[in-house]
Amino acid sequence: MSLAITYHEKEFGIVCSDGRVSERMPSGRYAVRKETARKFEVLRARPGLVLAGTSSISSWLDFAVYDAVRRYAEDFPEATFDQVARIIGPAVYEARAAFRVVRCLSAPSAIPKFFRSTDGSSLNLLGYDRERMRVRNRVFSCTAHYDEWERENGVTIIGDVDADEGWEFAGKFLELVGRDHRPKVIVESMLSIAAEISASHPETIGAPYFFHLVTKGMMPASRDIEEQFRRAV
């Protein structure tokens, strides 16, 4: 597992992932490996679209899901945010079947049940929706059940965290950000929260940390946000 923190509002979104790579040992414990890895895949540069998150099953399963969604975005460059989102569930199912993992339930629940378990796949699709003219973030949880959920704006924390941790750290993040939503403040707050989470999960979460910014692009406001982000990271 790993850590992915996403923040989004109408004009932009930022994803932060840890870079720690761990291997589950026969004893059930995790051992940290020497290599590092970014836990998200950039599907489209402009307008921005990125898929973030991993599973507790295998990094190869993660690569298979990333590759399937990336190829769809490349084959259909005009695909909308919702069209890309619709293939994520099937992509996870196909990858799990290839790895002979028991299929999770496919019907989204009326009330999101995120963080019920860290055993499975947790993914975020963060991107600019050309139809709604805003940045959106949809969360996909494939553990014992399949759920997907979306908010108008805010922060999402997925990975090797349970329910209480997820909500607790999301609240801490919003307290750190306050009313200052500049990219610099978002990045600094993400790093602070990530370091705190890593301290309690050192075997599965840790530095280095990777960032990606999503905007509409090709607009003066977007270029200003992008410049602020570059200075922050």
C-alpha positions in Angstrom: 0.0 0.0 0.0 1.0 3.6 -0.1 -0.4 7.1 0.4 -2.1 9.5 -2.0 -3.4 12.9 -0.9 -5.5 14.9 -3.3 -6.9 18.4 -2.9 -9.1 20.1 -5.5 -11.3 23.1 -6.1 -12.9 24.5 -9.2 -9.7 26.0 -10.8 -7.0 23.4 -9.9 -6.2 20.2 -8.1 -3.0 18.8 -6.6 -2.1 15.2 -5.9 0.7 14.1 -3.6 2.0 10.5 -3.3 4.7 8.9 -1.3 7.5 7.1 -3.0 8.2 4.2 -0.6 8.2 0.7 -2.1 7.5 -2.2 0.3 7.3 -5.9 0.1 5.1 -8.1 2.2 7.1 -10.9 3.8 5.8 -14.5 4.6 5.4 -13.4 8.2 2.9 -10.7 7.1 5.2 -7.8 7.9 6.4 -5.4 5.3 10.1 -4.8 4.4 11.1 -1.5 2.7 12.9 -1.9 -0.6 15.6 0.4 -1.9 13.8 1.6 -5.0 11.2 4.3 -5.0 8.0 4.8 -7.1 5.5 7.5 -7.9 2.0 6.3 -7.0 0.1 8.1 -9.8 -0.1 8.1 -13.6 -0.5 11.2 -15.7 -3.2 10.3 -18.3 -3.4 13.7 -20.0 -1.3 16.9 -19.7 -3.8 19.5 -21.0 -6.5 19.6 -19.8 -5.0 17.7 -16.9 -6.1 14.2 -15.9 -4.3 11.9 -13.4 -5.0 8.6 -11.8 -3.6 8.1 -8.3 -3.5 5.3 -5.8 -2.5 1.7 -5.4 -3.5 -1.6 -4.0 -2.4 -3.9 -1.2 -2.2 -6.8 -3.6 0.7 -6.2 -6.0 2.5 -3.4 -7.7 2.1 -5.3 -11.0 -1.7 -5.1 -10.5 -1.3 -1.4 -10.1 0.7 -1.1 -13.3 -1.9 -3.1 -15.2 -4.7 -0.8 -14.1 -2.6 2.4 -14.8 -1.7 1.0 -18.3 -5.3 0.1 -19.2 -6.7 3.5 -18.2 -3.7 5.4 -19.8 -4.2 3.5 -23.1 -7.9 4.4 -23.1 -7.1 8.1 -22.6 -4.5 8.0 -25.4 -6.8 6.2 -27.8 -9.7 8.5 -27.0 -8.2 12.0 -26.4 -11.6 13.7 -26.5 -13.0 11.3 -23.8 -14.8 13.2 -21.0 -14.0 12.9 -17.4 -17.0 10.7 -16.8 -16.1 8.4 -19.8 -12.7 7.8 -18.4 -14.1 7.3 -14.9 -16.5 4.6 -16.2 -13.6 2.3 -17.3 -11.7 2.4 -14.0 -13.9 -0.3 -12.3 -13.7 -2.7 -15.3 -9.9 -2.1 -15.5 -9.5 -3.0 -11.8 -11.7 -6.1 -12.3 -9.7 -7.3 -15.3 -6.4 -6.8 -13.5 -7.7 -8.6 -10.4 -8.9 -11.5 -12.6 -5.5 -11.8 -14.2 -3.9 -12.0 -10.8 -6.6 -14.5 -9.7 -7.9 -12.1 -7.0 -11.5 -12.6 -5.8 -13.8 -10.1 -7.5 -15.3 -7.4 -5.3 -18.9 -6.4 -5.5 -19.7 -4.1 -8.4 -22.7 -2.1 -7.3 -21.8 1.3 -5.7 -23.6 1.8 -2.4 -26.0 4.7 -1.7 -23.7 5.9 1.1 -19.9 5.7 0.5 -18.1 3.2 2.7 -14.5 4.3 2.2 -11.7 3.1 4.4 -13.6 0.0 5.6 -10.4 -1.9 4.8 -7.0 -1.2 3.4 -7.0 -4.7 1.7 -7.7 -4.0 -1.9 -7.4 -1.1 -4.4 -8.0 2.6 -3.7 -7.9 5.1 -6.6 -8.5 8.8 -7.3 -9.3 10.2 -10.7 -8.3 13.9 -10.6 -8.9 16.0 -13.7 -10.4 19.0 -15.5 -13.8 18.3 -16.8 -14.3 20.3 -20.1 -18.1 19.9 -20.0 -18.5 21.2 -16.4 -15.6 23.6 -16.8 -14.1 22.7 -13.4 -11.6 20.3 -11.8 -13.2 17.2 -10.4 -12.0 14.3 -8.2 -13.7 10.9 -8.0 -12.6 8.2 -5.5 -12.8 4.5 -6.2 -12.6 1.9 -3.5 -12.4 -1.8 -4.4 -12.0 -3.8 -1.2 -14.7 -6.1 0.1 -17.1 -4.0 -1.9 -16.9 -1.5 -4.8 -17.7 2.1 -4.2 -17.2 5.4 -6.0 -17.7 8.8 -4.6 -17.2 12.5 -5.5 -17.2 15.8 -3.7 -17.5 19.3 -5.1 -14.1 20.2 -3.5 -11.9 19.3 -0.6 -9.2 16.8 0.4 -9.1 13.0 0.0 -6.6 10.7 1.7 -6.3 7.1 0.6 -3.8 4.3 1.0 -2.6 2.5 4.1 -4.9 4.4 6.4 -8.0 3.3 8.2 -11.3 5.2 8.6 -10.4 7.1 11.7 -7.0 8.1 10.4 -8.4 9.2 7.0 -10.9 11.6 8.5 -8.5 12.8 11.3 -5.8 13.7 8.9 -8.2 15.3 6.4 -9.4 17.5 9.2 -5.8 18.4 10.2 -5.0 19.2 6.6 -7.9 21.6 6.3 -6.9 23.3 9.5 -3.4 23.8 8.2 -4.7 25.3 4.9 -7.3 27.5 6.5 -8.5 30.1 4.0 -5.2 30.3 2.1 -5.6 28.0 -0.9 -2.5 29.0 -2.8 -0.6 26.0 -4.3 2.4 26.8 -2.0 0.2 26.3 1.1 -1.5 23.2 -0.3 1.9 21.6 -1.0 3.4 22.5 2.4 0.3 21.1 4.2 0.4 17.9 2.2 4.1 17.4 3.1 3.3 18.0 6.8 0.4 15.5 6.8 2.3 12.9 4.8 5.2 13.1 7.2 2.9 12.6 10.2 1.2 9.6 8.6 4.5 8.1 7.6 5.6 8.3 11.2 2.9 5.8 12.2 3.3 3.7 9.0 7.1 3.7 8.3 7.1 0.3 6.6 4.6 1.2 3.9 4.6 5.1 3.6 7.5 7.4 3.3 9.7 9.8 1.4 10.4 10.9 -1.3 7.1 12.6 -2.1 5.8 13.3 -5.6 3.4 16.0 -6.8 1.3 16.8 -9.8 -0.9 19.8 -10.6 -4.1 19.7 -12.6 -5.5 22.8 -14.3 -7.5 23.7 -17.4 -4.3 25.0 -19.0 -3.9 27.6 -21.8 -5.5 30.3 -19.7 -3.8 33.2 -17.8 -5.3 32.1 -14.5 -4.0 28.5 -15.1 -0.6 29.8 -16.0 -0.4 31.8 -12.8 -1.4 28.7 -10.7 1.1 26.6 -12.5 3.9 29.1 -11.8 3.0 29.2 -8.1 3.1 25.4 -8.1 6.5 25.2 -9.7 7.9 27.5 -7.1 6.3 25.5 -4.3 7.8 22.1 -5.4 
